[in-house]
Amino acid sequence: MNMIQDFIVYLEDEKGLSENTLESYNRDLRQFKEYIKENDYDSIDQVNKTAIITYLMYLQKKGRAASTISRSLASIRSFYQFLLNIGKVSKDPTINLQSPKQEKKLPNILTLKEVEILLEQPDINSPKGVRDRAMLELLYAAGIRVSELIKLDMEDINLDMGFIMCSRESTNERIIPIGKMAIEMLRDYVSNHRNSFIKNNIESALFVNYHGKRLTRQGFWKIIKSYTKKANINKKITPHTLRHSFAVHLIQNGADLKSVQEMLGHSDISTTQIYTQIVESKIKDVYKKAHPRA
């Protein structure tokens, strides 16, 4: 199992996967390695289909979600395909193994009012509040991921033209328009407050922390968690919630699915279609409540 690191390097160099995706692969395979070691398999070539099925059942008994088990199987499958290609194993034990069926859960979204309440939580009379408000406004205005938000550099925003340039991992750059509220808050932050955080003038990151360094995912998680608590909204809110809300609100107001797909950076439109299900379910709820013969 010392081939795991070689596999991770391969994914990073050849596939250009993000750091978070690489961490998921590494975590899944390390856990699989521990299980194999505890069950006395001397080599990876000894692992057969029965062993992997038993491992998946072990994960299920431990209460792992179907999505987690499916991801683990996908990681193991990719790993064995890699080993097969470089001649380290003679067979792929994952062939014809099916992932557990997953219940498709509709993503949690905020109403327009709830979005307003959340965005109004930062105190814009302080540099930190202006920075935080600018980040929240931008997340909702552009529907970008948190990983994309924290990777933005100063050169990626054009406030005069009203757009940002965003890249997802190693894929092509996409241009996303942003609204006037996001533009105003970004302009205030960049012009009046960013320099109060900066310790080194060569720092290129748009959003920085108190140390003048690029804000991290963990740092942003703490920020949105604190404002969620302050807003007293009785919903589970994650950084991705604003992205989901962005998509649903666009579709509710007449945006076509293809345009929303492009703004979100989805490679497959079927990923974007889940937001139409949310809109349709809300329409059905309204109908049932409002129609006298529903």
C-alpha positions as protocol buffer text, in pm:
chain_id: "A"
residue {
  index: 1
  type: MET
  ca { x: 0 y: 0 z: 0 }
}
residue {
  index: 2
  type: ASN
  ca { x: 303 y: 229 z: -27 }
}
residue {
  index: 3
  type: MET
  ca { x: 175 y: 302 z: -379 }
}
residue {
  index: 4
  type: ILE
  ca { x: -90 y: 539 z: -244 }
}
residue {
  index: 5
  type: GLN
  ca { x: 146 y: 836 z: -248 }
}
residue {
  index: 6
  type: ASP
  ca { x: 252 y: 754 z: -606 }
}
residue {
  index: 7
  type: PHE
  ca { x: -115 y: 748 z: -702 }
}
residue {
  index: 8
  type: ILE
  ca { x: -181 y: 1086 z: -536 }
}
residue {
  index: 9
  type: VAL
  ca { x: 118 y: 1237 z: -718 }
}
residue {
  index: 10
  type: TYR
  ca { x: -17 y: 1092 z: -1044 }
}
residue {
  index: 11
  type: LEU
  ca { x: -360 y: 1249 z: -982 }
}
residue {
  index: 12
  type: GLU
  ca { x: -200 y: 1583 z: -904 }
}
residue {
  index: 13
  type: ASP
  ca { x: 42 y: 1589 z: -1196 }
}
residue {
  index: 14
  type: GLU
  ca { x: -159 y: 1415 z: -1469 }
}
residue {
  index: 15
  type: LYS
  ca { x: -518 y: 1494 z: -1373 }
}
residue {
  index: 16
  type: GLY
  ca { x: -467 y: 1838 z: -1219 }
}
residue {
  index: 17
  type: LEU
  ca { x: -712 y: 1767 z: -936 }
}
residue {
  index: 18
  type: SER
  ca { x: -771 y: 2017 z: -659 }
}
residue {
  index: 19
  type: GLU
  ca { x: -611 y: 1989 z: -317 }
}
residue {
  index: 20
  type: ASN
  ca { x: -946 y: 1902 z: -157 }
}
residue {
  index: 21
  type: THR
  ca { x: -1011 y: 1621 z: -405 }
}
residue {
  index: 22
  type: LEU
  ca { x: -661 y: 1483 z: -352 }
}
residue {
  index: 23
  type: GLU
  ca { x: -717 y: 1488 z: 24 }
}
residue {
  index: 24
  type: SER
  ca { x: -1040 y: 1290 z: -20 }
}
residue {
  index: 25
  type: TYR
  ca { x: -863 y: 1023 z: -229 }
}
residue {
  index: 26
  type: ASN
  ca { x: -578 y: 1004 z: 21 }
}
residue {
  index: 27
  type: ARG
  ca { x: -813 y: 976 z: 320 }
}
residue {
  index: 28
  type: ASP
  ca { x: -1027 y: 706 z: 157 }
}
residue {
  index: 29
  type: LEU
  ca { x: -727 y: 497 z: 56 }
}
residue {
  index: 30
  type: ARG
  ca { x: -550 y: 530 z: 392 }
}
residue {
  index: 31
  type: GLN
  ca { x: -862 y: 405 z: 566 }
}
residue {
  index: 32
  type: PHE
  ca { x: -883 y: 115 z: 319 }
}
residue {
  index: 33
  type: LYS
  ca { x: -513 y: 41 z: 380 }
}
residue {
  index: 34
  type: GLU
  ca { x: -572 y: 17 z: 756 }
}
residue {
  index: 35
  type: TYR
  ca { x: -864 y: -221 z: 705 }
}
residue {
  index: 36
  type: ILE
  ca { x: -662 y: -444 z: 470 }
}
residue {
  index: 37
  type: LYS
  ca { x: -371 y: -449 z: 716 }
}
residue {
  index: 38
  type: GLU
  ca { x: -597 y: -543 z: 1007 }
}
residue {
  index: 39
  type: ASN
  ca { x: -745 y: -829 z: 804 }
}
residue {
  index: 40
  type: ASP
  ca { x: -406 y: -985 z: 726 }
}
residue {
  index: 41
  type: TYR
  ca { x: -375 y: -925 z: 354 }
}
residue {
  index: 42
  type: ASP
  ca { x: -4 y: -942 z: 279 }
}
residue {
  index: 43
  type: SER
  ca { x: -15 y: -760 z: -54 }
}
residue {
  index: 44
  type: ILE
  ca { x: -251 y: -545 z: -259 }
}
residue {
  index: 45
  type: ASP
  ca { x: -259 y: -818 z: -525 }
}
residue {
  index: 46
  type: GLN
  ca { x: -424 y: -1049 z: -272 }
}
residue {
  index: 47
  type: VAL
  ca { x: -724 y: -822 z: -228 }
}
residue {
  index: 48
  type: ASN
  ca { x: -1022 y: -969 z: -412 }
}
residue {
  index: 49
  type: LYS
  ca { x: -1378 y: -863 z: -479 }
}
residue {
  index: 50
  type: THR
  ca { x: -1503 y: -1033 z: -162 }
}
residue {
  index: 51
  type: ALA
  ca { x: -1257 y: -834 z: 48 }
}
residue {
  index: 52
  type: ILE
  ca { x: -1378 y: -506 z: -99 }
}
residue {
  index: 53
  type: ILE
  ca { x: -1744 y: -599 z: -56 }
}
residue {
  index: 54
  type: THR
  ca { x: -1668 y: -686 z: 307 }
}
residue {
  index: 55
  type: TYR
  ca { x: -1496 y: -349 z: 348 }
}
residue {
  index: 56
  type: LEU
  ca { x: -1800 y: -166 z: 208 }
}
residue {
  index: 57
  type: MET
  ca { x: -2022 y: -359 z: 449 }
}
residue {
  index: 58
  type: TYR
  ca { x: -1783 y: -261 z: 730 }
}
residue {
  index: 59
  type: LEU
  ca { x: -1825 y: 106 z: 638 }
}
residue {
  index: 60
  type: GLN
  ca { x: -2202 y: 63 z: 635 }
}
residue {
  index: 61
  type: LYS
  ca { x: -2200 y: -96 z: 982 }
}
residue {
  index: 62
  type: LYS
  ca { x: -1999 y: 202 z: 1107 }
}
residue {
  index: 63
  type: GLY
  ca { x: -2285 y: 426 z: 998 }
}
residue {
  index: 64
  type: ARG
  ca { x: -2120 y: 579 z: 693 }
}
residue {
  index: 65
  type: ALA
  ca { x: -2359 y: 747 z: 449 }
}
residue {
  index: 66
  type: ALA
  ca { x: -2423 y: 590 z: 110 }
}
residue {
  index: 67
  type: SER
  ca { x: -2251 y: 887 z: -53 }
}
residue {
  index: 68
  type: THR
  ca { x: -1938 y: 831 z: 159 }
}
residue {
  index: 69
  type: ILE
  ca { x: -1932 y: 458 z: 74 }
}
residue {
  index: 70
  type: SER
  ca { x: -1977 y: 535 z: -296 }
}
residue {
  index: 71
  type: ARG
  ca { x: -1691 y: 783 z: -285 }
}
residue {
  index: 72
  type: SER
  ca { x: -1468 y: 529 z: -107 }
}
residue {
  index: 73
  type: LEU
  ca { x: -1544 y: 267 z: -372 }
}
residue {
  index: 74
  type: ALA
  ca { x: -1470 y: 519 z: -648 }
}
residue {
  index: 75
  type: SER
  ca { x: -1134 y: 601 z: -484 }
}
residue {
  index: 76
  type: ILE
  ca { x: -1044 y: 232 z: -452 }
}
residue {
  index: 77
  type: ARG
  ca { x: -1152 y: 164 z: -810 }
}
residue {
  index: 78
  type: SER
  ca { x: -939 y: 449 z: -946 }
}
residue {
  index: 79
  type: PHE
  ca { x: -644 y: 330 z: -736 }
}
residue {
  index: 80
  type: TYR
  ca { x: -662 y: -26 z: -870 }
}
residue {
  index: 81
  type: GLN
  ca { x: -699 y: 93 z: -1228 }
}
residue {
  index: 82
  type: PHE
  ca { x: -381 y: 295 z: -1174 }
}
residue {
  index: 83
  type: LEU
  ca { x: -199 y: -8 z: -1030 }
}
residue {
  index: 84
  type: LEU
  ca { x: -320 y: -226 z: -1315 }
}
residue {
  index: 85
  type: ASN
  ca { x: -195 y: 22 z: -1573 }
}
residue {
  index: 86
  type: ILE
  ca { x: 154 y: 36 z: -1422 }
}
residue {
  index: 87
  type: GLY
  ca { x: 173 y: -342 z: -1377 }
}
residue {
  index: 88
  type: LYS
  ca { x: 164 y: -355 z: -997 }
}
residue {
  index: 89
  type: VAL
  ca { x: -142 y: -583 z: -984 }
}
residue {
  index: 90
  type: SER
  ca { x: -267 y: -853 z: -1219 }
}
residue {
  index: 91
  type: LYS
  ca { x: -638 y: -785 z: -1177 }
}
residue {
  index: 92
  type: ASP
  ca { x: -883 y: -515 z: -1073 }
}
residue {
  index: 93
  type: PRO
  ca { x: -1099 y: -648 z: -785 }
}
residue {
  index: 94
  type: THR
  ca { x: -1351 y: -364 z: -821 }
}
residue {
  index: 95
  type: ILE
  ca { x: -1477 y: -476 z: -1165 }
}
residue {
  index: 96
  type: ASN
  ca { x: -1859 y: -497 z: -1177 }
}
residue {
  index: 97
  type: LEU
  ca { x: -1898 y: -376 z: -818 }
}
residue {
  index: 98
  type: GLN
  ca { x: -2196 y: -145 z: -786 }
}
residue {
  index: 99
  type: SER
  ca { x: -2205 y: 161 z: -565 }
}
residue {
  index: 100
  type: PRO
  ca { x: -2485 y: 172 z: -305 }
}
residue {
  index: 101
  type: LYS
  ca { x: -2791 y: 359 z: -420 }
}
residue {
  index: 102
  type: GLN
  ca { x: -2799 y: 712 z: -292 }
}
residue {
  index: 103
  type: GLU
  ca { x: -3106 y: 906 z: -203 }
}
residue {
  index: 104
  type: LYS
  ca { x: -3085 y: 1232 z: -392 }
}
residue {
  index: 105
  type: LYS
  ca { x: -3128 y: 1506 z: -139 }
}
residue {
  index: 106
  type: LEU
  ca { x: -3226 y: 1849 z: -260 }
}
residue {
  index: 107
  type: PRO
  ca { x: -2974 y: 2110 z: -144 }
}
residue {
  index: 108
  type: ASN
  ca { x: -3072 y: 2347 z: 133 }
}
residue {
  index: 109
  type: ILE
  ca { x: -3142 y: 2702 z: 14 }
}
residue {
  index: 110
  type: LEU
  ca { x: -3230 y: 3037 z: 167 }
}
residue {
  index: 111
  type: THR
  ca { x: -3524 y: 3257 z: 79 }
}
residue {
  index: 112
  type: LEU
  ca { x: -3451 y: 3605 z: -53 }
}
residue {
  index: 113
  type: LYS
  ca { x: -3536 y: 3747 z: 289 }
}
residue {
  index: 114
  type: GLU
  ca { x: -3301 y: 3504 z: 464 }
}
residue {
  index: 115
  type: VAL
  ca { x: -3022 y: 3595 z: 223 }
}
residue {
  index: 116
  type: GLU
  ca { x: -3075 y: 3963 z: 305 }
}
residue {
  index: 117
  type: ILE
  ca { x: -3066 y: 3890 z: 679 }
}
residue {
  index: 118
  type: LEU
  ca { x: -2742 y: 3692 z: 648 }
}
residue {
  index: 119
  type: LEU
  ca { x: -2570 y: 3951 z: 427 }
}
residue {
  index: 120
  type: GLU
  ca { x: -2660 y: 4229 z: 669 }
}
residue {
  index: 121
  type: GLN
  ca { x: -2483 y: 4067 z: 966 }
}
residue {
  index: 122
  type: PRO
  ca { x: -2127 y: 4201 z: 913 }
}
residue {
  index: 123
  type: ASP
  ca { x: -2060 y: 4539 z: 1072 }
}
residue {
  index: 124
  type: ILE
  ca { x: -1959 y: 4753 z: 773 }
}
residue {
  index: 125
  type: ASN
  ca { x: -1819 y: 5021 z: 1005 }
}
residue {
  index: 126
  type: SER
  ca { x: -1507 y: 4809 z: 1051 }
}
residue {
  index: 127
  type: PRO
  ca { x: -1249 y: 4680 z: 796 }
}
residue {
  index: 128
  type: LYS
  ca { x: -1327 y: 4319 z: 891 }
}
residue {
  index: 129
  type: GLY
  ca { x: -1700 y: 4376 z: 848 }
}
residue {
  index: 130
  type: VAL
  ca { x: -1652 y: 4533 z: 504 }
}
residue {
  index: 131
  type: ARG
  ca { x: -1429 y: 4242 z: 399 }
}
residue {
  index: 132
  type: ASP
  ca { x: -1679 y: 3984 z: 525 }
}
residue {
  index: 133
  type: ARG
  ca { x: -1976 y: 4160 z: 367 }
}
residue {
  index: 134
  type: ALA
  ca { x: -1787 y: 4180 z: 36 }
}
residue {
  index: 135
  type: MET
  ca { x: -1719 y: 3806 z: 48 }
}
residue {
  index: 136
  type: LEU
  ca { x: -2078 y: 3714 z: 128 }
}
residue {
  index: 137
  type: GLU
  ca { x: -2214 y: 3950 z: -138 }
}
residue {
  index: 138
  type: LEU
  ca { x: -1976 y: 3803 z: -395 }
}
residue {
  index: 139
  type: LEU
  ca { x: -2065 y: 3443 z: -308 }
}
residue {
  index: 140
  type: TYR
  ca { x: -2431 y: 3516 z: -361 }
}
residue {
  index: 141
  type: ALA
  ca { x: -2381 y: 3745 z: -662 }
}
residue {
  index: 142
  type: ALA
  ca { x: -2160 y: 3503 z: -857 }
}
residue {
  index: 143
  type: GLY
  ca { x: -2255 y: 3161 z: -716 }
}
residue {
  index: 144
  type: ILE
  ca { x: -1889 y: 3061 z: -691 }
}
residue {
  index: 145
  type: ARG
  ca { x: -1744 y: 2795 z: -463 }
}
residue {
  index: 146
  type: VAL
  ca { x: -1557 y: 2891 z: -149 }
}
residue {
  index: 147
  type: SER
  ca { x: -1243 y: 2735 z: -298 }
}
residue {
  index: 148
  type: GLU
  ca { x: -1283 y: 2972 z: -593 }
}
residue {
  index: 149
  type: LEU
  ca { x: -1356 y: 3269 z: -370 }
}
residue {
  index: 150
  type: ILE
  ca { x: -1036 y: 3237 z: -169 }
}
residue {
  index: 151
  type: LYS
  ca { x: -828 y: 3178 z: -484 }
}
residue {
  index: 152
  type: LEU
  ca { x: -934 y: 3509 z: -638 }
}
residue {
  index: 153
  type: ASP
  ca { x: -651 y: 3754 z: -699 }
}
residue {
  index: 154
  type: MET
  ca { x: -677 y: 4128 z: -740 }
}
residue {
  index: 155
  type: GLU
  ca { x: -636 y: 4091 z: -1115 }
}
residue {
  index: 156
  type: ASP
  ca { x: -940 y: 3860 z: -1132 }
}
residue {
  index: 157
  type: ILE
  ca { x: -1194 y: 4134 z: -1061 }
}
residue {
  index: 158
  type: ASN
  ca { x: -1308 y: 4411 z: -1295 }
}
residue {
  index: 159
  type: LEU
  ca { x: -1537 y: 4639 z: -1098 }
}
residue {
  index: 160
  type: ASP
  ca { x: -1575 y: 4896 z: -1377 }
}
residue {
  index: 161
  type: MET
  ca { x: -1709 y: 4631 z: -1614 }
}
residue {
  index: 162
  type: GLY
  ca { x: -1885 y: 4437 z: -1336 }
}
residue {
  index: 163
  type: PHE
  ca { x: -1744 y: 4086 z: -1362 }
}
residue {
  index: 164
  type: ILE
  ca { x: -1496 y: 3844 z: -1209 }
}
residue {
  index: 165
  type: MET
  ca { x: -1276 y: 3587 z: -1380 }
}
residue {
  index: 166
  type: CYS
  ca { x: -1290 y: 3250 z: -1213 }
}
residue {
  index: 167
  type: SER
  ca { x: -1115 y: 2921 z: -1280 }
}
residue {
  index: 168
  type: ARG
  ca { x: -1225 y: 2585 z: -1146 }
}
residue {
  index: 169
  type: GLU
  ca { x: -917 y: 2379 z: -1070 }
}
residue {
  index: 170
  type: SER
  ca { x: -743 y: 2326 z: -1406 }
}
residue {
  index: 171
  type: THR
  ca { x: -1038 y: 2389 z: -1635 }
}
residue {
  index: 172
  type: ASN
  ca { x: -1093 y: 2689 z: -1857 }
}
residue {
  index: 173
  type: GLU
  ca { x: -1147 y: 3029 z: -1706 }
}
residue {
  index: 174
  type: ARG
  ca { x: -1502 y: 3159 z: -1693 }
}
residue {
  index: 175
  type: ILE
  ca { x: -1631 y: 3514 z: -1670 }
}
residue {
  index: 176
  type: ILE
  ca { x: -1918 y: 3576 z: -1427 }
}
residue {
  index: 177
  type: PRO
  ca { x: -2116 y: 3902 z: -1405 }
}
residue {
  index: 178
  type: ILE
  ca { x: -2183 y: 4047 z: -1060 }
}
residue {
  index: 179
  type: GLY
  ca { x: -2450 y: 4290 z: -940 }
}
residue {
  index: 180
  type: LYS
  ca { x: -2424 y: 4643 z: -810 }
}
residue {
  index: 181
  type: MET
  ca { x: -2435 y: 4552 z: -438 }
}
residue {
  index: 182
  type: ALA
  ca { x: -2139 y: 4318 z: -474 }
}
residue {
  index: 183
  type: ILE
  ca { x: -1954 y: 4576 z: -684 }
}
residue {
  index: 184
  type: GLU
  ca { x: -2012 y: 4848 z: -423 }
}
residue {
  index: 185
  type: MET
  ca { x: -1891 y: 4634 z: -134 }
}
residue {
  index: 186
  type: LEU
  ca { x: -1588 y: 4508 z: -326 }
}
residue {
  index: 187
  type: ARG
  ca { x: -1495 y: 4862 z: -428 }
}
residue {
  index: 188
  type: ASP
  ca { x: -1521 y: 4979 z: -66 }
}
residue {
  index: 189
  type: TYR
  ca { x: -1312 y: 4686 z: 55 }
}
residue {
  index: 190
  type: VAL
  ca { x: -1042 y: 4718 z: -213 }
}
residue {
  index: 191
  type: SER
  ca { x: -1019 y: 5098 z: -202 }
}
residue {
  index: 192
  type: ASN
  ca { x: -1052 y: 5163 z: 170 }
}
residue {
  index: 193
  type: HIS
  ca { x: -987 y: 4854 z: 380 }
}
residue {
  index: 194
  type: ARG
  ca { x: -777 y: 4581 z: 213 }
}
residue {
  index: 195
  type: ASN
  ca { x: -455 y: 4770 z: 285 }
}
residue {
  index: 196
  type: SER
  ca { x: -528 y: 4759 z: 657 }
}
residue {
  index: 197
  type: PHE
  ca { x: -482 y: 4380 z: 640 }
}
residue {
  index: 198
  type: ILE
  ca { x: -188 y: 4370 z: 400 }
}
residue {
  index: 199
  type: LYS
  ca { x: 158 y: 4326 z: 549 }
}
residue {
  index: 200
  type: ASN
  ca { x: 338 y: 4278 z: 218 }
}
residue {
  index: 201
  type: ASN
  ca { x: 256 y: 4482 z: -91 }
}
residue {
  index: 202
  type: ILE
  ca { x: 332 y: 4191 z: -322 }
}
residue {
  index: 203
  type: GLU
  ca { x: 37 y: 3989 z: -182 }
}
residue {
  index: 204
  type: SER
  ca { x: -193 y: 3920 z: -478 }
}
residue {
  index: 205
  type: ALA
  ca { x: -489 y: 3761 z: -293 }
}
residue {
  index: 206
  type: LEU
  ca { x: -815 y: 3955 z: -305 }
}
residue {
  index: 207
  type: PHE
  ca { x: -931 y: 3840 z: 39 }
}
residue {
  index: 208
  type: VAL
  ca { x: -673 y: 3825 z: 317 }
}
residue {
  index: 209
  type: ASN
  ca { x: -674 y: 3751 z: 689 }
}
residue {
  index: 210
  type: TYR
  ca { x: -535 y: 3948 z: 983 }
}
residue {
  index: 211
  type: HIS
  ca { x: -186 y: 3821 z: 902 }
}
residue {
  index: 212
  type: GLY
  ca { x: -204 y: 3969 z: 553 }
}
residue {
  index: 213
  type: LYS
  ca { x: -209 y: 3624 z: 393 }
}
residue {
  index: 214
  type: ARG
  ca { x: -467 y: 3466 z: 165 }
}
residue {
  index: 215
  type: LEU
  ca { x: -779 y: 3366 z: 357 }
}
residue {
  index: 216
  type: THR
  ca { x: -817 y: 2989 z: 399 }
}
residue {
  index: 217
  type: ARG
  ca { x: -1124 y: 2767 z: 368 }
}
residue {
  index: 218
  type: GLN
  ca { x: -1113 y: 2707 z: 742 }
}
residue {
  index: 219
  type: GLY
  ca { x: -1098 y: 3080 z: 804 }
}
residue {
  index: 220
  type: PHE
  ca { x: -1403 y: 3143 z: 588 }
}
residue {
  index: 221
  type: TRP
  ca { x: -1593 y: 2857 z: 754 }
}
residue {
  index: 222
  type: LYS
  ca { x: -1546 y: 3027 z: 1091 }
}
residue {
  index: 223
  type: ILE
  ca { x: -1667 y: 3355 z: 946 }
}
residue {
  index: 224
  type: ILE
  ca { x: -1990 y: 3224 z: 796 }
}
residue {
  index: 225
  type: LYS
  ca { x: -2057 y: 3009 z: 1103 }
}
residue {
  index: 226
  type: SER
  ca { x: -2041 y: 3316 z: 1326 }
}
residue {
  index: 227
  type: TYR
  ca { x: -2275 y: 3518 z: 1104 }
}
residue {
  index: 228
  type: THR
  ca { x: -2518 y: 3226 z: 1072 }
}
residue {
  index: 229
  type: LYS
  ca { x: -2543 y: 3213 z: 1450 }
}
residue {
  index: 230
  type: LYS
  ca { x: -2586 y: 3589 z: 1467 }
}
residue {
  index: 231
  type: ALA
  ca { x: -2857 y: 3589 z: 1198 }
}
residue {
  index: 232
  type: ASN
  ca { x: -3061 y: 3334 z: 1395 }
}
residue {
  index: 233
  type: ILE
  ca { x: -3181 y: 3159 z: 1078 }
}
residue {
  index: 234
  type: ASN
  ca { x: -3321 y: 2818 z: 1164 }
}
residue {
  index: 235
  type: LYS
  ca { x: -3151 y: 2635 z: 878 }
}
residue {
  index: 236
  type: LYS
  ca { x: -2819 y: 2461 z: 831 }
}
residue {
  index: 237
  type: ILE
  ca { x: -2612 y: 2715 z: 642 }
}
residue {
  index: 238
  type: THR
  ca { x: -2278 y: 2628 z: 483 }
}
residue {
  index: 239
  type: PRO
  ca { x: -2066 y: 2830 z: 241 }
}
residue {
  index: 240
  type: HIS
  ca { x: -2229 y: 2626 z: -37 }
}
residue {
  index: 241
  type: THR
  ca { x: -2577 y: 2736 z: 70 }
}
residue {
  index: 242
  type: LEU
  ca { x: -2533 y: 3076 z: -95 }
}
residue {
  index: 243
  type: ARG
  ca { x: -2424 y: 2904 z: -416 }
}
residue {
  index: 244
  type: HIS
  ca { x: -2735 y: 2686 z: -414 }
}
residue {
  index: 245
  type: SER
  ca { x: -2954 y: 2987 z: -337 }
}
residue {
  index: 246
  type: PHE
  ca { x: -2792 y: 3183 z: -620 }
}
residue {
  index: 247
  type: ALA
  ca { x: -2884 y: 2909 z: -871 }
}
residue {
  index: 248
  type: VAL
  ca { x: -3242 y: 2859 z: -752 }
}
residue {
  index: 249
  type: HIS
  ca { x: -3318 y: 3231 z: -737 }
}
residue {
  index: 250
  type: LEU
  ca { x: -3188 y: 3277 z: -1092 }
}
residue {
  index: 251
  type: ILE
  ca { x: -3407 y: 2994 z: -1223 }
}
residue {
  index: 252
  type: GLN
  ca { x: -3709 y: 3122 z: -1030 }
}
residue {
  index: 253
  type: ASN
  ca { x: -3664 y: 3456 z: -1203 }
}
residue {
  index: 254
  type: GLY
  ca { x: -3646 y: 3313 z: -1553 }
}
residue {
  index: 255
  type: ALA
  ca { x: -3279 y: 3235 z: -1616 }
}
residue {
  index: 256
  type: ASP
  ca { x: -3227 y: 2947 z: -1860 }
}
residue {
  index: 257
  type: LEU
  ca { x: -3056 y: 2634 z: -1734 }
}
residue {
  index: 258
  type: LYS
  ca { x: -2764 y: 2653 z: -1979 }
}
residue {
  index: 259
  type: SER
  ca { x: -2668 y: 3001 z: -1858 }
}
residue {
  index: 260
  type: VAL
  ca { x: -2687 y: 2893 z: -1494 }
}
residue {
  index: 261
  type: GLN
  ca { x: -2472 y: 2588 z: -1577 }
}
residue {
  index: 262
  type: GLU
  ca { x: -2205 y: 2811 z: -1731 }
}
residue {
  index: 263
  type: MET
  ca { x: -2203 y: 3051 z: -1437 }
}
residue {
  index: 264
  type: LEU
  ca { x: -2176 y: 2767 z: -1186 }
}
residue {
  index: 265
  type: GLY
  ca { x: -1903 y: 2599 z: -1389 }
}
residue {
  index: 266
  type: HIS
  ca { x: -2080 y: 2262 z: -1406 }
}
residue {
  index: 267
  type: SER
  ca { x: -1933 y: 2035 z: -1674 }
}
residue {
  index: 268
  type: ASP
  ca { x: -2258 y: 1838 z: -1699 }
}
residue {
  index: 269
  type: ILE
  ca { x: -2598 y: 2008 z: -1717 }
}
residue {
  index: 270
  type: SER
  ca { x: -2755 y: 1718 z: -1525 }
}
residue {
  index: 271
  type: THR
  ca { x: -2576 y: 1854 z: -1216 }
}
residue {
  index: 272
  type: THR
  ca { x: -2751 y: 2188 z: -1267 }
}
residue {
  index: 273
  type: GLN
  ca { x: -3091 y: 2028 z: -1321 }
}
residue {
  index: 274
  type: ILE
  ca { x: -3131 y: 1950 z: -951 }
}
residue {
  index: 275
  type: TYR
  ca { x: -3209 y: 2319 z: -898 }
}
residue {
  index: 276
  type: THR
  ca { x: -3512 y: 2295 z: -1128 }
}
residue {
  index: 277
  type: GLN
  ca { x: -3643 y: 2019 z: -901 }
}
residue {
  index: 278
  type: ILE
  ca { x: -3631 y: 2261 z: -608 }
}
residue {
  index: 279
  type: VAL
  ca { x: -3819 y: 2526 z: -806 }
}
residue {
  index: 280
  type: GLU
  ca { x: -4079 y: 2271 z: -920 }
}
residue {
  index: 281
  type: SER
  ca { x: -4129 y: 2138 z: -566 }
}
residue {
  index: 282
  type: LYS
  ca { x: -4184 y: 2492 z: -438 }
}
residue {
  index: 283
  type: ILE
  ca { x: -4436 y: 2561 z: -715 }
}
residue {
  index: 284
  type: LYS
  ca { x: -4625 y: 2243 z: -616 }
}
residue {
  index: 285
  type: ASP
  ca { x: -4628 y: 2353 z: -252 }
}
residue {
  index: 286
  type: VAL
  ca { x: -4766 y: 2694 z: -348 }
}
residue {
  index: 287
  type: TYR
  ca { x: -5034 y: 2529 z: -565 }
}
residue {
  index: 288
  type: LYS
  ca { x: -5142 y: 2291 z: -290 }
}
residue {
  index: 289
  type: LYS
  ca { x: -5168 y: 2574 z: -39 }
}
residue {
  index: 290
  type: ALA
  ca { x: -5340 y: 2825 z: -267 }
}
residue {
  index: 291
  type: HIS
  ca { x: -5568 y: 2632 z: -502 }
}
residue {
  index: 292
  type: PRO
  ca { x: -5916 y: 2564 z: -357 }
}
residue {
  index: 293
  type: ARG
  ca { x: -5938 y: 2222 z: -524 }
}
residue {
  index: 294
  type: ALA
  ca { x: -5578 y: 2111 z: -485 }
}
